[in-house]
Amino acid sequence: MGTTFSTQKRAFEDHTKRRKLECELRKLEYSLDVVAASHYIAAEYYKNLDLKLQLASAFTGALGSGATVASKLSWKSMIETYPRLAPVLVAISTTSLLFTAVVHVPQIQSLPGNLSKAHFSSGIECQYLEKQIVFFAETEVWDSCVSWTTLASRYSALLKTKKEVNSRLQAEHWAYRRALKKREDREKEKKAKKQLVNLKTEKND
């Protein structure tokens, strides 16, 4: 009798721990889904910003080249005829050189183009980890052949990986809010559709 009770108690405790682990994994999956989406939103934003800067750089580059050529060809006559125009052309030429240099230096990590690539890469990492967590939750958590010690170790490793991924590049706050709203709206839409299906089923019954 005592042995049976002890076995049932261990089984109940094991079931409780696995249920809590499954709940934590779902929270982890939810968090990674939102973070991944926020990285993709930020990547798209910086990609568009980089494109605008490239176009602006090309435009100012053309102006700067024209100003440089004009100043070299007729600098003296320009000063005499249009004394106020010469400094403007010099300023345009200088601004063009600086703008072009800043936009096209790949070593600057804060450039929009580099930020776009970094956020996109982080989004992929988060999605990959999210899929690992979903697979773990669906295949191993309730597998009686997998011990609780193994599950706990696996969960700890996933948390460590998540921390490493998040530390490489933080999700932008504005992008995270937007991604979270999209996820919440999606959940509301699913819930509304489910309720509608249930109402139709009840009417048919």
Backbone as CSV, one residue per row, in Angstrom:
resi,resn,N_x,N_y,N_z,CA_x,CA_y,CA_z,C_x,C_y,C_z
1,MET,0.834,-1.211,0.000,0.000,0.000,0.000,0.869,1.262,0.000
2,GLY,1.909,1.228,0.889,2.809,2.371,0.978,3.581,2.575,-0.303
3,THR,3.978,1.465,-0.927,4.739,1.546,-2.182,3.881,2.135,-3.290
4,THR,2.624,1.715,-3.349,1.695,2.217,-4.370,1.465,3.714,-4.206
5,PHE,1.269,4.133,-2.942,1.051,5.555,-2.668,2.271,6.378,-3.056
6,SER,3.452,5.854,-2.736,4.704,6.550,-3.061,4.881,6.681,-4.567
7,THR,4.518,5.631,-5.293,4.625,5.648,-6.759,3.661,6.659,-7.356
8,GLN,2.448,6.673,-6.831,1.438,7.623,-7.314,1.857,9.066,-7.028
9,LYS,2.462,9.270,-5.860,2.916,10.608,-5.481,4.012,11.093,-6.423
10,ARG,4.968,10.194,-6.718,6.055,10.557,-7.630,5.518,10.850,-9.025
11,ALA,4.539,10.049,-9.442,3.942,10.247,-10.767,3.210,11.585,-10.832
12,PHE,2.511,11.920,-9.736,1.787,13.192,-9.685,2.759,14.372,-9.712
13,GLU,3.833,14.270,-8.941,4.841,15.339,-8.896,5.514,15.507,-10.254
14,ASP,5.801,14.381,-10.894,6.433,14.426,-12.215,5.505,15.083,-13.238
15,HIS,4.226,14.720,-13.159,3.230,15.297,-14.076,3.102,16.807,-13.853
16,THR,3.102,17.214,-12.587,2.987,18.639,-12.249,4.177,19.431,-12.775
17,LYS,5.370,18.873,-12.600,6.585,19.554,-13.066,6.608,19.667,-14.585
18,ARG,6.176,18.617,-15.246,6.155,18.639,-16.713,5.114,19.638,-17.234
19,ARG,3.998,19.727,-16.542,2.963,20.682,-16.948,3.462,22.121,-16.781
20,LYS,4.164,22.380,-15.677,4.735,23.711,-15.451,5.805,24.028,-16.491
21,LEU,6.604,23.021,-16.834,7.645,23.207,-17.840,7.027,23.529,-19.194
22,GLU,5.959,22.818,-19.539,5.275,23.078,-20.806,4.749,24.512,-20.841
23,CYS,4.219,24.977,-19.715,3.698,26.344,-19.616,4.820,27.365,-19.805
24,GLU,5.966,27.115,-19.188,7.112,28.020,-19.317,7.649,28.031,-20.745
25,LEU,7.623,26.888,-21.387,8.092,26.801,-22.773,7.175,27.574,-23.710
26,ARG,5.874,27.531,-23.436,4.920,28.293,-24.256,5.166,29.798,-24.095
27,LYS,5.462,30.212,-22.864,5.777,31.627,-22.625,7.054,32.020,-23.360
28,LEU,8.024,31.129,-23.328,9.301,31.372,-23.997,9.108,31.463,-25.502
29,GLU,8.274,30.579,-26.027,7.973,30.580,-27.466,7.278,31.872,-27.868
30,TYR,6.342,32.308,-27.034,5.605,33.552,-27.297,6.563,34.744,-27.327
31,SER,7.438,34.799,-26.330,8.404,35.893,-26.231,9.329,35.936,-27.440
32,LEU,9.844,34.782,-27.843,10.753,34.723,-28.991,10.048,35.079,-30.292
33,ASP,8.788,34.694,-30.405,8.020,35.024,-31.605,7.887,36.539,-31.761
34,VAL,7.604,37.214,-30.642,7.463,38.674,-30.671,8.808,39.345,-30.940
35,VAL,9.862,38.859,-30.287,11.196,39.440,-30.479,11.666,39.260,-31.919
36,ALA,11.442,38.064,-32.474,11.834,37.808,-33.867,11.103,38.757,-34.808
37,ALA,9.805,38.915,-34.579,9.007,39.819,-35.418,9.494,41.259,-35.295
38,SER,9.876,41.656,-34.077,10.364,43.029,-33.870,11.684,43.257,-34.597
39,HIS,12.532,42.233,-34.634,13.799,42.348,-35.370,13.534,42.505,-36.870
40,TYR,12.570,41.765,-37.387,12.242,41.874,-38.819,11.644,43.244,-39.147
41,ILE,10.833,43.769,-38.235,10.257,45.106,-38.430,11.366,46.153,-38.456
42,ALA,12.304,46.042,-37.507,13.429,46.981,-37.449,14.321,46.842,-38.680
43,ALA,14.527,45.592,-39.128,15.360,45.353,-40.313,14.758,46.021,-41.543
44,GLU,13.434,45.920,-41.690,12.749,46.541,-42.827,12.837,48.070,-42.739
45,TYR,12.686,48.587,-41.527,12.764,50.045,-41.328,14.144,50.577,-41.721
46,TYR,15.192,49.920,-41.235,16.552,50.385,-41.529,16.941,50.134,-42.985
47,LYS,16.347,49.120,-43.577,16.591,48.867,-44.997,16.038,50.020,-45.840
48,ASN,14.826,50.441,-45.520,14.211,51.571,-46.236,14.972,52.871,-45.983
49,LEU,15.426,53.053,-44.737,16.195,54.249,-44.401,17.523,54.267,-45.151
50,ASP,18.153,53.098,-45.248,19.419,52.996,-45.976,19.230,53.336,-47.450
51,LEU,18.119,52.877,-48.014,17.822,53.174,-49.421,17.660,54.679,-49.636
52,LYS,16.960,55.328,-48.708,16.774,56.781,-48.805,18.108,57.514,-48.699
53,LEU,18.969,57.036,-47.805,20.284,57.665,-47.646,21.153,57.459,-48.880
54,GLN,21.038,56.275,-49.484,21.801,55.998,-50.703,21.368,56.935,-51.830
55,LEU,20.059,57.134,-51.939,19.539,58.041,-52.969,19.971,59.483,-52.696
56,ALA,19.898,59.873,-51.423,20.322,61.225,-51.051,21.811,61.415,-51.301
57,SER,22.579,60.347,-51.022,24.024,60.404,-51.259,24.335,60.565,-52.738
58,ALA,23.591,59.826,-53.566,23.799,59.921,-55.016,23.442,61.317,-55.519
59,PHE,22.358,61.869,-54.961,21.915,63.206,-55.388,22.927,64.276,-54.988
60,THR,23.339,64.245,-53.717,24.317,65.240,-53.255,25.668,65.026,-53.916
61,GLY,25.956,63.757,-54.255,27.206,63.468,-54.957,27.232,64.118,-56.323
62,ALA,26.086,64.056,-57.002,25.989,64.678,-58.327,26.119,66.193,-58.216
63,LEU,25.462,66.762,-57.204,25.566,68.209,-56.989,26.992,68.610,-56.634
64,GLY,27.599,67.789,-55.768,28.960,68.084,-55.346,29.948,68.020,-56.487
65,SER,29.771,67.019,-57.349,30.660,66.884,-58.511,30.509,68.076,-59.439
66,GLY,29.250,68.480,-59.651,28.998,69.639,-60.510,29.590,70.902,-59.926
67,ALA,29.456,71.043,-58.616,29.997,72.229,-57.950,31.513,72.257,-58.022
68,THR,32.124,71.078,-57.851,33.588,70.993,-57.911,34.107,71.339,-59.295
69,VAL,33.458,70.770,-60.312,33.869,71.043,-61.697,33.691,72.516,-62.025
70,ALA,32.536,73.058,-61.631,32.260,74.470,-61.912,33.269,75.382,-61.228
71,SER,33.614,75.049,-59.991,34.551,75.890,-59.253,35.951,75.834,-59.849
72,LYS,36.324,74.661,-60.378,37.645,74.523,-60.991,37.732,75.250,-62.330
73,LEU,36.650,75.207,-63.089,36.656,75.807,-64.428,36.602,77.328,-64.392
74,SER,35.783,77.847,-63.506,35.603,79.312,-63.541,35.515,79.903,-62.142
75,TRP,36.481,79.552,-61.315,36.438,80.000,-59.931,36.547,81.517,-59.817
76,LYS,37.506,82.099,-60.515,37.734,83.549,-60.417,36.556,84.348,-60.960
77,SER,36.075,83.932,-62.130,34.950,84.662,-62.727,33.683,84.498,-61.906
78,MET,33.563,83.323,-61.258,32.374,83.075,-60.430,32.365,83.990,-59.211
79,ILE,33.527,84.175,-58.628,33.616,85.043,-57.456,33.268,86.481,-57.829
80,GLU,33.759,86.869,-59.009,33.502,88.241,-59.456,32.030,88.459,-59.806
81,THR,31.451,87.484,-60.522,30.063,87.630,-60.980,29.048,87.330,-59.877
82,TYR,29.276,86.177,-59.178,28.341,85.760,-58.117,29.119,85.530,-56.818
83,PRO,29.464,86.560,-56.122,30.277,86.421,-54.907,29.619,85.572,-53.808
84,ARG,28.290,85.526,-53.792,27.600,84.741,-52.759,27.431,83.272,-53.151
85,LEU,27.573,82.981,-54.432,27.345,81.619,-54.910,28.548,80.713,-54.668
86,ALA,29.722,81.263,-54.741,30.940,80.456,-54.596,31.007,79.706,-53.263
87,PRO,30.772,80.368,-52.125,30.801,79.644,-50.846,29.750,78.540,-50.771
88,VAL,28.617,78.776,-51.422,27.549,77.767,-51.433,28.012,76.513,-52.159
89,LEU,28.677,76.703,-53.299,29.180,75.563,-54.069,30.244,74.798,-53.294
90,VAL,31.081,75.523,-52.586,32.108,74.876,-51.760,31.448,74.055,-50.648
91,ALA,30.418,74.629,-50.035,29.700,73.932,-48.960,29.026,72.671,-49.478
92,ILE,28.423,72.768,-50.674,27.763,71.602,-51.280,28.778,70.513,-51.568
93,SER,29.912,70.906,-52.115,30.959,69.941,-52.451,31.484,69.240,-51.202
94,THR,31.726,70.021,-50.149,32.235,69.458,-48.890,31.209,68.536,-48.238
95,THR,29.954,68.995,-48.205,28.876,68.174,-47.630,28.719,66.867,-48.379
96,SER,28.830,66.932,-49.696,28.712,65.736,-50.528,29.789,64.723,-50.192
97,LEU,31.023,65.210,-50.042,32.134,64.309,-49.720,31.942,63.655,-48.356
98,LEU,31.543,64.463,-47.367,31.326,63.930,-46.020,30.167,62.944,-45.986
99,PHE,29.058,63.295,-46.645,27.869,62.452,-46.677,28.178,61.111,-47.336
100,THR,28.867,61.165,-48.469,29.218,59.948,-49.198,30.143,59.069,-48.375
101,ALA,31.097,59.696,-47.686,32.042,58.934,-46.867,31.339,58.217,-45.725
102,VAL,30.436,58.931,-45.046,29.725,58.343,-43.903,28.812,57.201,-44.331
103,VAL,28.074,57.396,-45.422,27.111,56.394,-45.885,27.798,55.122,-46.365
104,HIS,28.993,55.242,-46.913,29.635,54.098,-47.549,30.768,53.465,-46.739
105,VAL,30.911,53.835,-45.464,31.938,53.199,-44.631,31.325,51.987,-43.935
106,PRO,31.676,50.761,-44.328,31.035,49.558,-43.781,31.388,49.269,-42.330
107,GLN,32.478,49.852,-41.820,32.907,49.557,-40.455,32.006,50.192,-39.400
108,ILE,31.223,51.190,-39.788,30.340,51.858,-38.828,29.093,51.002,-38.606
109,GLN,29.006,50.363,-37.429,27.929,49.413,-37.158,26.556,50.067,-37.041
110,SER,26.546,51.363,-36.701,25.260,52.039,-36.504,24.649,52.557,-37.802
111,LEU,25.293,52.296,-38.934,24.711,52.700,-40.208,23.438,51.902,-40.476
112,PRO,22.437,52.510,-41.100,21.168,51.818,-41.366,21.334,50.479,-42.084
113,GLY,22.232,50.433,-43.068,22.440,49.187,-43.806,22.945,48.073,-42.913
114,ASN,23.895,48.395,-42.038,24.449,47.402,-41.113,23.431,47.000,-40.051
115,LEU,22.658,47.972,-39.573,21.620,47.671,-38.581,20.539,46.769,-39.172
116,SER,20.205,46.999,-40.435,19.203,46.169,-41.109,19.664,44.714,-41.172
117,LYS,20.921,44.513,-41.559,21.474,43.153,-41.644,21.541,42.500,-40.270
118,ALA,21.950,43.280,-39.257,22.080,42.744,-37.902,20.727,42.325,-37.337
119,HIS,19.710,43.158,-37.521,18.368,42.823,-37.018,17.785,41.622,-37.761
120,PHE,18.022,41.555,-39.060,17.513,40.421,-39.835,18.161,39.122,-39.361
121,SER,19.468,39.174,-39.112,20.190,38.000,-38.624,19.679,37.572,-37.247
122,SER,19.433,38.540,-36.368,18.903,38.236,-35.031,17.495,37.657,-35.111
123,GLY,16.714,38.149,-36.063,15.371,37.609,-36.264,15.411,36.140,-36.647
124,ILE,16.349,35.781,-37.515,16.510,34.385,-37.930,16.918,33.519,-36.740
125,GLU,17.852,34.036,-35.924,18.304,33.291,-34.739,17.152,33.044,-33.771
126,CYS,16.342,34.067,-33.547,15.201,33.934,-32.635,14.179,32.927,-33.160
127,GLN,13.927,32.963,-34.454,12.977,32.020,-35.056,13.485,30.587,-34.961
128,TYR,14.783,30.407,-35.176,15.376,29.069,-35.092,15.243,28.520,-33.670
129,LEU,15.533,29.375,-32.683,15.417,28.960,-31.286,13.959,28.692,-30.924
130,GLU,13.071,29.495,-31.459,11.632,29.309,-31.219,11.168,27.937,-31.717
131,LYS,11.633,27.543,-32.898,11.270,26.235,-33.454,11.821,25.098,-32.597
132,GLN,13.034,25.294,-32.060,13.612,24.285,-31.169,12.755,24.108,-29.919
133,ILE,12.283,25.222,-29.385,11.462,25.188,-28.171,10.118,24.509,-28.439
134,VAL,9.501,24.836,-29.557,8.221,24.218,-29.922,8.392,22.710,-30.095
135,PHE,9.457,22.315,-30.762,9.729,20.886,-30.974,9.945,20.185,-29.635
136,PHE,10.704,20.828,-28.757,10.979,20.279,-27.428,9.688,20.100,-26.641
137,ALA,8.821,21.117,-26.694,7.559,21.075,-25.951,6.621,19.992,-26.472
138,GLU,6.649,19.777,-27.775,5.705,18.839,-28.387,6.190,17.390,-28.413
139,THR,7.481,17.170,-28.272,7.999,15.804,-28.421,8.649,15.214,-27.172
140,GLU,9.257,16.058,-26.329,10.030,15.513,-25.211,9.398,15.709,-23.837
141,VAL,8.677,16.792,-23.673,8.146,17.121,-22.341,7.284,16.000,-21.768
142,TRP,6.430,15.413,-22.605,5.528,14.367,-22.122,5.977,12.961,-22.502
143,ASP,7.226,12.848,-22.917,7.789,11.529,-23.222,8.284,10.904,-21.919
144,SER,7.640,9.829,-21.491,7.997,9.193,-20.217,9.401,8.603,-20.225
145,CYS,9.944,8.390,-21.418,11.304,7.845,-21.519,12.366,8.907,-21.223
146,VAL,11.954,10.171,-21.291,12.882,11.278,-21.015,12.728,11.678,-19.553
147,SER,13.798,11.559,-18.792,13.739,11.854,-17.360,13.594,13.347,-17.094
148,TRP,13.129,13.660,-15.879,12.972,15.062,-15.513,14.323,15.782,-15.474
149,THR,15.356,15.084,-15.051,16.702,15.672,-15.014,17.140,16.110,-16.404
150,THR,16.859,15.281,-17.399,17.205,15.606,-18.786,16.400,16.806,-19.275
151,LEU,15.121,16.824,-18.927,14.257,17.940,-19.336,14.726,19.256,-18.717
152,ALA,15.061,19.207,-17.434,15.516,20.411,-16.736,16.819,20.932,-17.336
153,SER,17.706,20.009,-17.668,18.984,20.384,-18.277,18.774,21.012,-19.652
154,ARG,17.864,20.414,-20.403,17.552,20.924,-21.748,16.932,22.320,-21.659
155,TYR,16.038,22.506,-20.713,15.383,23.805,-20.535,16.401,24.873,-20.136
156,SER,17.312,24.506,-19.252,18.357,25.429,-18.817,19.243,25.850,-19.986
157,ALA,19.550,24.901,-20.870,20.377,25.196,-22.048,19.652,26.146,-23.000
158,LEU,18.343,25.962,-23.141,17.551,26.841,-24.008,17.503,28.267,-23.462
159,LEU,17.368,28.394,-22.144,17.364,29.721,-21.516,18.702,30.422,-21.717
160,LYS,19.776,29.658,-21.609,21.116,30.214,-21.808,21.293,30.692,-23.245
161,THR,20.813,29.886,-24.187,20.908,30.260,-25.602,20.094,31.514,-25.885
162,LYS,18.905,31.593,-25.296,18.046,32.776,-25.477,18.734,34.032,-24.949
163,LYS,19.378,33.907,-23.810,20.089,35.045,-23.224,21.230,35.498,-24.133
164,GLU,21.942,34.537,-24.710,23.055,34.857,-25.610,22.555,35.548,-26.876
165,VAL,21.455,35.046,-27.422,20.883,35.632,-28.644,20.420,37.064,-28.387
166,ASN,19.739,37.275,-27.258,19.237,38.613,-26.931,20.355,39.603,-26.618
167,SER,21.468,39.096,-26.073,22.568,39.989,-25.699,23.340,40.497,-26.912
168,ARG,23.256,39.769,-28.025,23.992,40.194,-29.224,23.397,41.456,-29.832
169,LEU,22.085,41.551,-29.831,21.418,42.747,-30.354,20.037,42.864,-29.718
170,GLN,19.842,43.934,-28.969,18.559,44.155,-28.307,17.492,44.557,-29.326
171,ALA,16.287,44.081,-29.099,15.168,44.487,-29.956,14.844,45.953,-29.678
172,GLU,14.551,46.700,-30.730,14.201,48.112,-30.562,12.824,48.205,-29.894
173,HIS,12.712,49.122,-28.927,11.484,49.219,-28.126,10.259,49.492,-28.995
174,TRP,10.379,50.422,-29.928,9.243,50.776,-30.782,8.839,49.601,-31.669
175,ALA,9.842,48.860,-32.150,9.567,47.704,-33.007,8.939,46.574,-32.194
176,TYR,9.392,46.418,-30.936,8.838,45.379,-30.066,7.364,45.656,-29.778
177,ARG,7.040,46.922,-29.502,5.639,47.291,-29.238,4.761,46.994,-30.453
178,ARG,5.288,47.305,-31.626,4.522,47.061,-32.850,4.327,45.558,-33.078
179,ALA,5.384,44.789,-32.853,5.303,43.337,-33.030,4.354,42.710,-32.009
180,LEU,4.403,43.211,-30.778,3.525,42.699,-29.719,2.063,42.966,-30.052
181,LYS,1.788,44.154,-30.568,0.412,44.500,-30.950,-0.079,43.587,-32.073
182,LYS,0.796,43.303,-33.038,0.424,42.408,-34.140,0.094,41.021,-33.618
183,ARG,0.903,40.531,-32.674,0.669,39.208,-32.098,-0.637,39.189,-31.309
184,GLU,-0.872,40.237,-30.531,-2.110,40.317,-29.743,-3.334,40.390,-30.647
185,ASP,-3.223,41.168,-31.724,-4.337,41.276,-32.683,-4.606,39.930,-33.354
186,ARG,-3.520,39.207,-33.648,-3.661,37.895,-34.269,-4.350,36.913,-33.327
187,GLU,-3.986,36.985,-32.038,-4.600,36.112,-31.040,-6.087,36.437,-30.870
188,LYS,-6.410,37.737,-30.881,-7.817,38.154,-30.762,-8.631,37.668,-31.957
189,GLU,-8.018,37.754,-33.137,-8.703,37.312,-34.354,-8.973,35.807,-34.314
190,LYS,-7.985,35.041,-33.844,-8.153,33.590,-33.728,-9.261,33.253,-32.734
191,LYS,-9.263,33.982,-31.608,-10.269,33.750,-30.573,-11.663,34.067,-31.090
192,ALA,-11.779,35.171,-31.847,-13.076,35.572,-32.402,-13.583,34.539,-33.405
193,LYS,-12.683,34.020,-34.244,-13.059,33.000,-35.226,-13.502,31.715,-34.537
194,LYS,-12.788,31.359,-33.459,-13.131,30.146,-32.716,-14.508,30.279,-32.078
195,GLN,-14.788,31.454,-31.513,-16.093,31.701,-30.898,-17.206,31.654,-31.938
196,LEU,-16.915,32.171,-33.128,-17.897,32.163,-34.213,-18.207,30.736,-34.652
197,VAL,-17.169,29.918,-34.741,-17.351,28.509,-35.115,-18.174,27.782,-34.062
198,ASN,-17.897,28.061,-32.785,-18.635,27.428,-31.689,-20.117,27.822,-31.712
199,LEU,-20.382,29.094,-32.015,-21.770,29.564,-32.094,-22.520,28.879,-33.227
200,LYS,-21.854,28.722,-34.373,-22.473,28.055,-35.517,-22.747,26.592,-35.207
201,THR,-21.802,25.969,-34.476,-21.960,24.562,-34.101,-23.146,24.382,-33.158
202,GLU,-23.278,25.312,-32.190,-24.384,25.251,-31.229,-25.734,25.438,-31.927
203,LYS,-25.769,26.328,-32.918,-27.013,26.567,-33.659,-27.413,25.340,-34.466
204,ASN,-26.420,24.695,-35.054,-26.690,23.492,-35.852,-27.178,22.342,-34.987
205,ASP,-26.658,22.305,-33.735,-27.097,21.252,-32.813,-28.531,21.501,-32.338
